[in-house]
């Protein structure tokens, strides 16, 4: 059984960036998804809004905290995960969150300028206090940055860092 979801909506609160005790970045924010339809009986336009909590990790968390703001229209793909805890009053609570695999801007009503970040090696720490971080990635845990390419003869320039990966650069 596959547990994947794609949502298009507006960010309801600025991402909150935190770090685990091990130094791993995590960010969470709200997402409102509107559904509009016409009632067949009355011909009346109706609207319903669903609210979701989105959680992202590592470099995506840092990028989301830097790039997203309340009101941004985005596309999120990820998986649903239920989390349970006990409140201070002893009540059992639970909620379903979207654990993001990918986040991108919606270009239906806006434009976006994309800035590619340099890949980090596992030893660079990802900017978290006390190191941690590592390299980016989704479900496979990420891939380390490729080693620097040797300089072309007489040019003194190295090849771009994305040459050995199966994804295309942008």
C-alpha positions in Angstrom: 0.0 0.0 0.0 1.4 3.4 -1.0 1.0 6.3 1.4 1.6 9.4 -0.7 -0.2 12.7 -1.0 0.2 15.8 -3.2 -1.3 19.0 -1.9 -1.5 22.5 -3.4 -2.3 25.3 -1.0 -1.3 28.4 0.8 1.1 28.5 3.8 -0.9 29.6 6.8 2.1 30.4 9.1 5.8 31.0 8.6 7.9 27.9 8.8 9.3 27.3 12.3 12.9 26.0 12.1 14.2 23.9 14.9 17.1 21.5 15.5 17.0 18.1 17.1 19.5 17.5 20.0 21.7 15.7 17.3 21.7 18.9 15.2 19.3 17.8 12.5 17.1 20.6 11.1 13.3 20.3 11.0 10.7 22.8 10.0 7.0 22.8 10.3 4.3 25.1 8.9 0.6 25.1 8.2 -1.0 24.6 4.8 -4.6 25.5 3.8 -6.1 23.7 0.8 -9.3 25.1 -0.7 -11.8 23.1 -2.7 -14.4 25.0 -4.7 -17.4 23.5 -6.5 -20.8 24.3 -7.7 -23.8 22.7 -6.0 -25.8 20.8 -8.6 -29.1 21.3 -6.9 -28.9 25.1 -6.2 -26.2 26.1 -8.7 -24.6 27.9 -5.8 -20.8 28.1 -5.6 -19.4 26.4 -2.4 -16.0 26.3 -0.8 -14.4 24.1 1.8 -11.0 24.6 3.4 -8.8 21.8 4.8 -5.8 22.6 7.1 -2.7 20.4 7.2 0.5 20.5 9.3 3.6 20.0 7.1 6.9 18.8 8.5 10.2 18.7 6.6 13.7 17.7 7.5 17.4 18.4 6.8 18.3 20.9 4.0 14.6 21.0 2.9 13.7 22.3 6.4 16.4 25.1 6.1 15.4 25.9 2.6 11.7 26.1 3.5 12.4 28.3 6.5 14.4 30.7 4.2 12.0 30.6 1.2 8.5 30.2 2.4 6.3 32.8 4.2 2.6 33.0 5.2 0.5 33.3 2.1 3.0 31.5 -0.3 1.2 29.2 -2.7 3.1 25.9 -2.8 2.9 22.3 -3.9 3.8 19.6 -1.4 4.3 15.9 -2.0 4.9 13.6 0.9 3.4 10.9 3.1 0.9 11.0 5.9 2.1 10.1 9.3 0.1 9.9 12.6 1.7 11.1 15.8 0.3 10.5 19.2 1.1 12.0 22.6 -0.4 12.7 26.0 -1.3 16.3 27.0 -0.3 17.9 30.3 -3.8 17.1 31.5 -3.3 13.4 30.8 -5.5 13.3 27.7 -4.4 11.2 24.7 -4.0 13.3 21.6 -3.0 12.5 18.0 -2.7 14.3 14.7 -1.9 13.4 11.1 1.0 15.3 9.6 2.3 15.5 6.0 6.0 14.6 6.0 7.3 16.4 3.0 9.4 14.7 0.3 9.3 17.7 -2.0 8.1 21.3 -1.8 7.9 23.7 -4.7 6.3 27.0 -5.7 3.0 27.0 -7.5 3.5 28.9 -10.8 -0.2 29.1 -11.6 -0.6 32.6 -10.2 3.0 33.7 -9.5 6.6 33.6 -10.7 9.6 32.3 -8.8 13.3 32.7 -9.0 15.1 29.5 -8.2 18.6 29.5 -6.6 20.4 26.2 -6.5 22.3 25.6 -3.2 25.6 23.9 -3.2 25.6 20.3 -2.1 27.1 19.6 1.3 29.2 16.7 2.3 28.3 14.8 5.5 31.2 16.5 7.3 29.9 20.1 6.6 27.2 19.9 9.2 24.3 21.7 7.4 24.6 24.8 9.5 23.0 23.2 12.6 24.5 23.9 16.0 27.0 21.2 16.8 27.1 19.8 13.3 24.7 17.2 12.1 22.8 17.9 8.9 24.5 16.0 6.2 23.4 15.7 2.7 20.0 16.3 1.2 17.6 13.6 0.0 14.2 12.1 0.3 13.4 8.5 1.3 16.7 7.1 0.3 18.5 9.3 2.8 20.3 11.4 0.3 23.5 11.0 -1.6 26.9 12.5 -0.8 28.3 15.3 -3.0 30.4 14.0 -5.8 34.2 14.5 -5.6 35.5 17.5 -7.4 36.1 16.8 -11.1 39.7 17.2 -12.4 40.4 20.5 -14.2 40.2 20.4 -18.0 43.5 20.7 -19.6 44.6 24.4 -19.8 41.3 25.7 -18.6 41.6 25.7 -14.8 37.9 25.1 -14.5 36.2 22.1 -12.9 33.1 20.4 -14.2 29.8 21.3 -12.5 29.1 19.2 -9.4 25.9 17.6 -10.8 27.7 15.8 -13.7 27.6 12.3 -12.1 24.0 12.3 -10.9 20.9 11.1 -12.7 18.9 14.3 -12.1 19.2 17.2 -14.4 20.5 20.5 -13.2 18.4 23.6 -13.4 
